[in-house]
Amino acid sequence: MKNSFRFLVVLTLVISYGFFMKKHWQILKPDIISVENIVKALKCNPIIASILVNRHIVSAEDATSFLKPSLNNLRGPFSIKDMDIAVSRIFSAIASNEKILIFGDYDVDGITAITILFEFFRWVGADVSYYIPHRIKEGYGLQVQHISDYALPNSIKLIITADCGSSSHRAVKAARDNGIDIIITDHHNISERPQQAVAVVNPKQHDCNSGFDNLAGVGVAFYLLISLRKYLRDMHFWQNRPEPNLKNFCDLVALGTVADMVPLLNENRIFTWTGLNLINSGNRCGINALIETCGIKMHSTDTQDIAFKLAPRLNAAGRIDHAKSAVKLLTTTEQETAKYIAESLNSMNVKRQEIEKKILDEILLNLRKNPSLLSKRSLVLSHPDWHEGVLGIVASRIVKIYFRPVVLIAVKEDVGKGSSRSIPGFDLYKGLQACSSDLESFGGHSMAGGLKIKAEKIDLFQRNFENAVAKMTEPDDFVRTISIDYGLDFDDISDGLIDELESLKPFGAGNPEPLFMARNVKVLSSQIVGENHRRMILGQSSGKKNRTFKAIQFNINTGIPLNESFDKISFRLCWNRWNNKKTAQIVVEET
């Protein structure tokens, strides 16, 4: 009763603020001794040391490794369960010239995993092909029809999955019954291992103690290649041919890792840092063409560009048409071909944005007309006219607005296919698992998932999912927390600090761009730029040096009058580079 009352209080605050969640400002308090030790060892600014400790980097050794990512610091791959079995079977297939099929997912993580496996196997002279299911016509993952309709007619002897397969029990059995071996490489949650697979290379298996739980699907595939190259070396395979330099695949590993929003720590940080350097060296013409199409300045691509420009365009292929065009872009060596595909992907992305906006507008209008839907801890919505290829993106936007788990389902011919997104306080995979009897199939992880359901069961699922969310959450889970790394007065901002902040890149999940807080901030001037961005000059009333900084605030509601001052702001601090000059810039996040 007490929890229900507290939830209603939170909900009332949500509605009264007009779609904006009540926010809890939390200033992180790193361990002082750990901060002092890092400052002493690295001779760095105490602010940088505090940020590192906030990221659970508490020793000087770990801090040094973090600030200087190196492929030499990768942990050994053979600790991953079934890795030795997988590479042995693959070597046998290569040696016997068996037909190998790489079967992968249609998102960026899957596309890049397919590409690195495909390019490696072509390098070693294997008889290899790849297959990506059509998102709308075939759905997610390896299915029985892929065995009967494709693998068997094409005399495939070994299937290697990329970023999928952990829940494909029936397809694995069908393959083995027909003399086809399957090796699964995946990173999604796995409740029960497909028993008839030759090997399941998934660090999230309950009996895999490798510590690689945070790898993306492309990261798992890359570790397979590291292991396979070594195995081939032990078998003297490289005596008469050059070994491939696996570092050259890190551009693709970085793309998939950032796009899949796994924590950019440990191996993922190393992959991404190395990969960004490769991307900015311009070695792969397909990525170069996409960068040019996006309007990104050459040789300056960062994780933000991957997440918000490159990845959406690569994803658009699978959402609007077929993901194989994205693989063709990443594998082509012809500049004209790359340019053509990149422009095509850009057009698909524009179409994707239009479809996405239409669905989002419909949902927001529906919720405004039916505010009672917001009396629940979750939102489960369905519609026969929705395009299932964009529902994950729309669900993410709804979560950002209403801050609760969201499931959106597109219904066609009495079958619903849905995408879901969650909040930090609710494990979405466990929530779907609790409702598994209502679903035909489901998969994913704590923050995102997909499902298939009969239309007649959607109402029942809606009730059961709401009950699951209620049981697994507390009212405070629905209050968005703004985690502040450091309270920073304008007087303490320096060029040296901003330079040191850049050493913390690449930023992303698990290593967010540092967030600061300043109090008593006054707005000296402001103007709207673009459609909904505000450019300002800010000062601090309590500052002794009367310092002012250029500031920008993105995606604001221009209908709300600007205050002349703020009690506090949260902000990020960076260089604004323009015409070979750089100036300090504050990026305002919250007021």
C-alpha positions in Angstrom: 0.0 0.0 0.0 2.9 2.4 0.9 4.7 1.7 -2.3 1.5 2.2 -4.4 0.9 5.5 -2.6 4.5 6.7 -3.3 4.1 5.7 -7.0 0.9 7.8 -7.3 2.8 10.7 -5.8 5.5 10.4 -8.4 2.9 9.9 -11.1 1.1 13.1 -10.1 4.4 15.0 -10.3 4.9 13.6 -13.8 1.5 14.7 -15.0 1.7 18.1 -13.3 5.0 18.8 -15.0 3.5 18.0 -18.4 5.5 14.9 -19.6 8.7 15.9 -17.7 9.9 13.5 -15.0 10.8 14.7 -11.6 14.5 14.8 -11.5 16.8 13.8 -8.6 20.2 15.5 -8.7 22.9 13.3 -7.3 26.5 14.6 -6.8 28.7 11.6 -6.8 31.2 11.2 -3.9 34.3 9.3 -5.0 36.5 7.7 -2.4 39.0 10.5 -1.3 41.9 8.1 -0.8 41.5 6.6 -4.2 41.4 10.0 -5.8 44.5 11.1 -4.0 46.4 8.0 -5.0 45.6 8.5 -8.7 46.5 12.2 -8.6 49.8 11.3 -7.0 50.6 8.5 -9.5 49.4 10.2 -12.7 50.1 13.9 -11.8 46.6 14.6 -13.1 43.9 17.2 -12.1 42.0 16.0 -9.0 38.8 16.5 -11.1 40.0 13.9 -13.6 40.9 11.5 -10.8 37.5 12.0 -9.3 35.8 11.2 -12.6 37.9 8.0 -12.9 36.9 6.8 -9.5 33.3 7.6 -10.3 33.8 5.1 -13.2 35.0 2.5 -10.6 38.6 3.0 -11.8 40.2 3.1 -8.3 43.8 2.1 -8.7 46.7 3.9 -10.4 47.4 0.9 -12.6 43.8 0.7 -13.8 43.7 4.4 -14.4 46.9 4.2 -16.6 45.4 1.4 -18.6 42.2 3.3 -19.0 44.0 6.5 -20.2 46.2 4.5 -22.6 44.1 1.9 -24.3 46.2 -0.8 -26.0 45.4 -4.0 -27.8 48.2 -5.5 -25.8 46.0 -5.3 -22.7 43.3 -7.5 -24.1 42.5 -10.5 -21.9 43.0 -14.0 -23.4 40.0 -15.3 -25.5 40.2 -19.0 -24.6 38.6 -18.4 -21.2 35.2 -18.0 -23.0 33.3 -21.3 -22.8 33.4 -23.5 -26.0 35.9 -21.3 -27.7 38.4 -24.2 -28.1 35.6 -26.4 -29.5 34.5 -23.7 -32.0 37.9 -23.0 -33.5 38.7 -26.7 -33.8 35.5 -27.3 -35.8 36.1 -24.2 -37.9 39.7 -25.3 -38.8 38.3 -28.7 -39.8 35.8 -27.0 -42.1 38.5 -24.8 -43.7 40.8 -27.7 -44.2 38.1 -29.9 -45.8 36.8 -27.0 -47.9 33.3 -27.4 -46.4 30.7 -24.8 -47.2 30.4 -22.3 -44.3 27.5 -20.0 -43.8 27.7 -17.0 -41.6 24.1 -16.2 -40.3 23.7 -12.8 -38.6 21.4 -10.2 -37.3 20.3 -7.1 -39.2 21.4 -4.4 -36.8 24.8 -2.7 -36.8 26.2 -5.1 -34.3 25.2 -8.1 -36.4 26.2 -6.4 -39.7 29.7 -5.7 -38.4 30.1 -9.2 -36.9 29.1 -10.7 -40.2 31.6 -8.5 -42.1 34.6 -9.3 -40.0 33.9 -13.1 -40.1 33.2 -13.0 -43.8 36.4 -11.0 -44.6 38.5 -13.3 -42.4 37.2 -16.5 -44.0 37.7 -15.1 -47.4 41.3 -14.3 -46.4 42.0 -17.9 -45.5 40.4 -19.1 -48.7 37.3 -20.7 -47.1 34.2 -21.5 -49.1 32.1 -19.0 -47.2 28.8 -17.0 -47.7 26.6 -15.0 -45.4 22.8 -14.7 -44.8 20.8 -12.0 -43.1 17.1 -12.5 -42.6 14.7 -9.8 -43.8 13.4 -8.1 -40.7 9.8 -7.9 -41.8 9.4 -11.1 -43.8 11.5 -13.4 -41.7 12.0 -11.8 -38.3 14.8 -12.1 -35.9 17.2 -15.1 -35.5 18.0 -18.4 -37.1 14.8 -20.4 -37.8 13.9 -23.8 -39.1 12.9 -22.4 -42.5 16.5 -21.1 -42.9 17.8 -24.7 -42.6 15.2 -26.2 -45.0 15.0 -23.4 -47.5 18.6 -22.2 -47.7 21.2 -24.2 -45.9 20.2 -27.6 -47.2 19.7 -26.6 -50.9 23.1 -24.8 -50.8 24.9 -27.8 -49.3 26.0 -25.9 -46.2 28.0 -28.0 -43.7 28.7 -25.4 -41.0 26.7 -22.4 -39.8 28.3 -19.8 -37.6 25.8 -17.3 -36.1 26.8 -13.7 -35.5 25.0 -11.7 -32.8 22.1 -14.2 -32.6 21.3 -17.9 -32.1 21.2 -18.3 -28.4 17.4 -19.0 -28.4 17.2 -20.8 -31.8 16.7 -24.3 -30.3 14.4 -25.7 -33.0 16.6 -24.4 -35.8 19.7 -25.9 -34.2 18.0 -29.3 -33.9 16.7 -29.2 -37.5 20.3 -28.5 -38.6 21.8 -31.3 -36.7 19.1 -33.7 -37.9 20.2 -32.9 -41.4 23.9 -33.2 -40.8 24.7 -29.5 -40.4 26.8 -28.3 -37.5 26.1 -25.0 -35.8 28.5 -22.7 -33.9 26.7 -19.9 -32.0 28.4 -16.6 -31.4 26.2 -14.2 -29.5 26.0 -11.9 -26.5 22.3 -11.8 -25.7 20.9 -13.2 -22.5 20.6 -17.0 -22.6 18.3 -18.9 -20.3 18.9 -22.4 -21.8 21.8 -23.5 -24.0 20.8 -25.0 -27.4 22.0 -28.5 -26.6 22.7 -29.7 -30.1 25.0 -26.9 -31.1 28.6 -27.9 -31.6 29.6 -24.8 -29.6 27.9 -21.9 -27.9 30.3 -19.0 -27.7 28.3 -16.6 -25.5 29.9 -15.1 -22.4 26.5 -14.7 -20.8 26.1 -18.5 -20.3 25.6 -19.1 -16.6 28.6 -21.5 -16.6 30.9 -19.2 -18.5 33.3 -17.4 -16.1 35.3 -15.5 -18.6 34.2 -12.0 -17.4 33.4 -10.9 -20.9 29.7 -10.3 -20.2 29.8 -6.8 -21.7 31.1 -7.6 -25.1 28.8 -6.7 -28.1 28.1 -9.4 -30.6 30.9 -8.1 -32.8 33.2 -8.3 -29.9 32.5 -11.9 -29.4 33.0 -12.5 -33.1 36.3 -10.6 -32.9 37.5 -12.8 -30.0 36.6 -15.9 -32.1 38.9 -14.6 -34.8 41.7 -13.9 -32.3 41.4 -17.5 -31.1 41.1 -18.9 -34.6 44.1 -17.1 -35.9 46.2 -18.5 -33.0 44.8 -22.0 -33.6 45.7 -21.8 -37.3 49.2 -20.6 -36.3 49.5 -23.6 -34.1 48.5 -25.8 -37.0 51.2 -24.2 -39.2 48.4 -22.8 -41.5 50.3 -19.6 -42.0 53.5 -21.1 -43.3 52.8 -20.3 -46.9 50.5 -17.3 -46.5 50.5 -14.0 -44.5 48.6 -13.8 -41.3 45.8 -11.2 -41.3 46.4 -8.1 -39.1 43.2 -8.3 -37.0 43.8 -4.7 -35.8 42.4 -3.7 -39.3 39.0 -5.1 -38.2 38.7 -2.8 -35.2 37.0 0.0 -37.2 34.1 -2.4 -37.7 34.3 -3.7 -34.1 34.1 0.0 -32.9 31.0 0.6 -35.1 29.1 -2.4 -33.7 30.2 -1.9 -30.1 29.2 1.8 -29.9 26.0 1.2 -31.9 24.9 -1.6 -29.5 25.4 0.7 -26.5 27.4 -1.8 -24.4 29.7 -0.3 -21.7 32.8 1.3 -23.2 35.1 -0.2 -20.6 37.9 -2.8 -20.6 38.0 -4.6 -24.0 35.2 -2.4 -25.4 37.1 0.7 -24.7 40.2 -0.7 -26.3 38.3 -1.8 -29.4 36.6 1.6 -29.7 39.7 3.7 -29.2 41.6 1.6 -31.7 38.7 1.5 -34.1 38.2 5.3 -34.1 41.8 5.8 -35.0 41.4 3.4 -37.9 38.1 5.1 -39.0 39.8 8.5 -38.9 42.8 7.2 -41.0 40.3 6.6 -43.8 41.3 3.0 -44.6 37.9 1.6 -45.5 36.2 3.3 -48.4 32.7 2.2 -47.4 33.0 4.0 -44.1 34.6 7.0 -45.8 31.6 7.3 -48.2 29.2 7.1 -45.3 31.1 9.8 -43.3 31.0 12.1 -46.3 27.3 11.5 -46.8 26.6 12.3 -43.2 28.5 15.5 -43.4 31.0 14.5 -40.7 34.4 16.3 -41.0 36.9 13.8 -42.3 39.4 12.4 -39.7 37.4 13.7 -36.8 34.7 10.9 -36.3 33.9 10.2 -32.6 31.5 8.0 -30.7 28.7 10.6 -31.0 29.1 10.5 -34.8 28.8 6.7 -34.7 25.8 6.6 -32.5 23.8 9.4 -34.1 24.9 9.5 -37.7 26.7 6.4 -39.0 24.8 3.7 -37.0 21.3 5.0 -37.9 22.1 4.9 -41.6 23.6 1.4 -41.4 20.6 0.3 -39.4 18.2 1.9 -41.9 19.1 -0.8 -44.4 17.6 -3.5 -42.2 14.7 -1.4 -41.0 13.5 -0.2 -44.4 14.8 -2.6 -47.0 17.5 -5.4 -46.4 20.6 -5.3 -44.3 22.8 -6.9 -47.0 23.3 -3.5 -48.6 25.1 -2.4 -45.4 27.4 -5.4 -45.5 28.1 -4.6 -49.2 29.0 -1.0 -48.2 31.5 -2.2 -45.5 33.1 -4.8 -47.8 33.4 -3.0 -51.1 36.7 -1.6 -52.3 35.2 0.4 -55.1 34.7 4.1 -54.3 31.8 4.6 -56.7 30.0 1.6 -55.4 30.5 2.8 -51.8 29.2 6.3 -52.7 26.1 4.9 -54.3 25.3 2.6 -51.4 26.0 5.3 -48.8 23.6 7.7 -50.6 21.0 4.9 -50.7 21.4 4.3 -47.0 21.0 8.0 -46.4 17.7 8.1 -48.3 16.5 5.0 -46.3 17.3 6.8 -43.1 15.3 9.9 -44.2 12.4 7.6 -44.8 12.9 5.8 -41.5 12.8 9.2 -39.7 9.5 10.1 -41.4 7.9 6.8 -40.4 9.3 7.0 -36.9 7.9 10.6 -36.4 4.5 9.6 -37.6 4.3 6.7 -35.1 5.7 8.8 -32.3 3.2 11.6 -33.0 0.3 9.1 -33.0 1.4 7.7 -29.6 1.9 11.1 -28.0 -1.5 12.2 -29.2 -3.1 9.0 -27.9 -1.5 9.4 -24.5 -2.7 13.0 -24.2 -6.2 12.0 -25.1 -6.1 9.0 -22.7 -4.0 10.2 -19.7 -5.3 7.2 -17.7 -2.8 5.1 -19.6 -0.1 6.9 -17.6 -1.5 5.6 -14.3 0.5 2.4 -14.9 4.2 1.7 -14.3 4.6 0.4 -17.9 3.2 1.2 -21.4 2.2 -1.6 -23.7 0.8 -0.3 -26.9 -0.1 -2.0 -30.2 -1.4 -1.0 -33.7 -1.9 -2.8 -37.0 -0.5 0.1 -39.1 2.9 0.4 -37.3 6.1 -0.4 -39.1 7.9 -2.9 -36.9 11.3 -1.9 -38.2 11.3 1.4 -36.3 9.5 0.5 -33.1 12.7 0.1 -31.0 13.7 3.7 -31.8 10.2 5.0 -31.0 10.1 3.0 -27.8 13.4 4.6 -26.7 11.9 8.0 -27.3 8.8 7.2 -25.3 10.9 6.0 -22.4 12.9 9.2 -22.5 9.6 11.2 -22.2 7.7 9.1 -19.7 10.5 7.2 -18.0 9.0 3.8 -17.6 9.3 0.4 -19.5 7.7 0.6 -22.9 6.6 -2.2 -25.3 5.3 -1.3 -28.8 3.8 -4.1 -30.9 3.0 -4.0 -34.6 0.1 -6.4 -35.4 -0.2 -8.1 -38.8 -2.5 -11.0 -39.6 -3.2 -11.8 -35.9 0.5 -11.9 -35.0 2.3 -9.1 -33.2 6.0 -8.3 -33.3 7.2 -5.9 -30.7 10.2 -4.0 -29.5 10.7 -3.0 -25.9 13.0 -0.6 -24.0 13.4 -0.1 -20.2 14.7 2.2 -17.5 17.8 1.4 -15.3 15.7 0.2 -12.4 13.9 -2.6 -14.3 15.5 -5.7 -15.9 13.5 -6.0 -19.1 14.7 -9.5 -19.9 13.5 -10.8 -16.6 10.2 -9.0 -17.0 9.6 -10.6 -20.4 10.7 -13.9 -18.9 8.0 -13.6 -16.3 5.4 -13.3 -19.1 6.9 -16.0 -21.3 3.7 -18.0 -21.3 2.0 -15.1 -23.1 4.6 -14.9 -25.8 5.5 -17.0 -28.8 9.2 -15.9 -28.4 11.3 -13.2 -26.9 14.9 -12.2 -26.4 17.2 -9.3 -25.5 18.8 -8.0 -22.3 18.1 -5.8 -19.3 17.5 -2.6 -21.3 16.1 -3.7 -24.7 14.2 -6.7 -26.1 12.1 -8.1 -28.9 9.1 -10.3 -28.8 6.5 -12.2 -30.9 3.0 -12.6 -29.6 -0.5 -13.7 -30.9 -2.8 -10.7 -31.1 -5.4 -12.3 -28.9 -2.9 -12.4 -26.0 -1.8 -8.8 -26.1 -4.3 -7.7 -23.4 -3.3 -10.5 -21.1 0.4 -9.7 -21.7 -0.3 -6.1 -20.9 -1.7 -7.0 -17.5 0.9 -9.5 -16.7 3.8 -7.3 -17.8 2.4 -4.5 -15.6 2.3 -6.9 -12.7 5.9 -7.9 -13.4 7.0 -4.3 -13.4 5.2 -3.6 -10.2 6.8 -6.5 -8.4 10.3 -5.8 -9.7 10.5 -2.0 -9.1 10.2 0.6 -6.3 8.6 4.0 -6.8 12.0 5.7 -6.8 13.0 3.7 -9.9 10.6 6.0 -11.8 12.5 9.2 -10.8 15.2 10.0 -13.3 18.6 10.5 -11.6 21.0 13.1 -12.8 24.4 11.9 -11.7 26.9 14.8 -11.4 30.6 13.9 -11.5 31.8 17.1 -9.9 30.6 20.5 -8.7 32.6 22.9 -10.9 32.7 26.7 -10.6 33.4 28.7 -13.7 36.6 30.0 -12.0 38.0 26.5 -12.0 37.6 25.9 -15.7 40.9 25.9 -17.6 42.3 24.9 -21.0 44.4 22.3 -19.3 41.3 20.7 -17.7 39.5 20.5 -21.0 42.5 18.9 -22.6 42.6 16.3 -19.8 38.9 15.7 -20.2 39.6 14.7 -23.8 41.9 11.9 -22.6 38.9 10.2 -21.1 37.4 9.6 -24.6 35.9 7.6 -26.2 32.6 8.4 -24.3 29.6 6.2 -24.4 27.6 3.7 -22.3 29.6 2.9 -19.1 31.9 5.8 -19.7 29.5 8.8 -20.2 30.9 12.2 -20.9 31.6 13.9 -17.5 28.7 15.9 -16.2 29.3 19.0 -14.0 27.1 21.2 -11.9 27.4 25.0 -11.3 25.2 27.1 -9.1 24.0 30.7 -9.4 24.4 30.9 -13.2 23.3 34.0 -15.0 22.3 34.3 -18.7 24.1 37.3 -20.2 22.7 36.8 -23.7 20.9 34.2 -25.7 19.5 33.4 -29.2 17.8 30.5 -30.9 19.9 28.8 -33.6 18.6 26.1 -35.9 15.1 25.1 -35.1 15.3 24.4 -31.4 18.8 25.1 -30.0 19.7 28.0 -27.7 23.1 29.7 -27.8 24.1 31.7 -24.7 26.8 33.5 -22.9 26.8 32.4 -19.3 28.4 33.9 -16.2 28.3 32.9 -12.5 27.0 35.3 -9.9 29.3 33.8 -7.2 32.4 33.9 -9.3 35.3 36.0 -8.2 36.9 36.3 -11.7 33.7 37.3 -13.6 34.5 34.6 -16.2 32.0 34.1 -19.0 31.7 31.1 -21.4 29.9 30.4 -24.6 27.2 27.8 -24.1 24.7 25.8 -26.2 21.6 23.9 -25.1 20.2 21.5 -27.6 16.6 20.4 -28.4 14.8 22.9 -26.1 11.2 23.8 -26.0 11.3 27.3 -27.6 7.8 28.1 -26.3 9.1 28.2 -22.7 10.5 31.7 -21.8 14.2 31.6 -20.8 15.1 32.5 -17.2 17.6 35.3 -16.6 19.4 33.0 -14.2 19.4 29.5 -12.9 19.9 28.2 -9.4 21.9 25.4 -10.9 22.7 23.8 -14.2 24.3 20.5 -15.2 26.7 20.8 -18.1 29.4 19.2 -20.2 32.6 20.9 -21.0 34.5 20.6 -24.3 36.4 22.4 -27.0 34.4 23.9 -29.9 36.6 23.6 -32.9 35.9 25.8 -35.9 38.2 27.1 -38.6 41.3 25.6 -37.0 40.5 27.4 -33.7 39.2 26.0 -30.5 37.3 27.8 -27.7 35.9 26.4 -24.5 32.2 25.6 -24.7 29.6 24.6 -22.1 26.9 22.2 -23.2 23.9 22.7 -20.9 22.1 19.5 -20.2 19.7 20.3 -17.3 18.4 23.4 -15.6 
